[in-house]
Amino acid sequence: MRLGLASLASKPHQHASSEWYKWLLWPVTLFSMMITWIYGRTFVVERNRLNKLKLQTWAKSKYNMQYFSQQPNESINRLIEEAILEAEEKGARVISLGLLNQGEELNRYGGLFVHKNPELKIKVAYATAFALCQKGIQVVTLREDEHEKLIRSFGSNLKIWLVGNGLTEEEQSKAERGTMFVPFSQFPPATKRRKDCTYHLTLAMATPAALENVDSCENWLPRRVMSAWRIGGIVHALEGWNEHECGYTISNVDTVWDAALRHGFLPLTIPTQS
């Protein structure tokens, strides 16, 4: 969300979070959190246009720590479902859920809403990184649950690691010097980085020049760079695809990739973080 000043919105959040004057906002933040914990609603924070396509970003009045509290699912999912139904009533063609709003534990990647509302005509979009397995490339995982999702295993001595945002320092220490860590999760690893390795950005692409009114970053991403999860929803709207892509249903990766390039989304020219 745009934080009042364009200068704050022009750079990734992680580079501006240490500014001293931001600490002055904590009393306001705390009061706001107390209010939204009891009462919250969804509101429009950004409107964009891409050629003939009209886009809106709807925000929920919840903080990220509320997603990780003991019982967040019911109130958060209720807000999401109400927003989906309201958007459909207003004529929305495609809905893609924000990064924290589409977790497996929260709502089964959005599949919960389609199951509860089978009459939905709109599409709830979700994108994930199973492309390597679909192409027959074997990968290794450190966690059993991720291993079950990716199914296949490979030997050691890998130079490229696919990692989630829960990557620990101990796990990083097992990598060889010069390893590249590639996140397949919505958020980048939060642990301390090794100086002898490189870290790829999370799945994202540069937006087309035709995309209007983009005045905010997606936190850790560079200016005018958008996460693949959000791009997936936009591409589905541009292509006029009607099928739902949520839960564990994934569209053909090559088809979506070609469509994204055709509509002006581009691979990043600076993909790594040292």
Secondary structure, DSSP 8 states (H G I E B T S, - for coil): ---SSHHHHTS-HHHHTT-GGGGGGHHHHHHHHHHHHHS--EEEEEEEEETTEEEEEEEES--HHHHTSSS-HHHHHHHHHHHHHHHHHTT--EEE--GGGG-HHHHTTTHHHHHH-TT--SEEE---S-HHHHTT-----SSHHHHHHH-----S--SEEEE-TT--HHHHTTS-TT-EEEE-SSS---S---TTSEEE--SEEE--TTEE------TTS-TTEEEHHHHHHHHHHHHT--S-B-TT----HHHHHHHHHHTT-B--SS-EE-
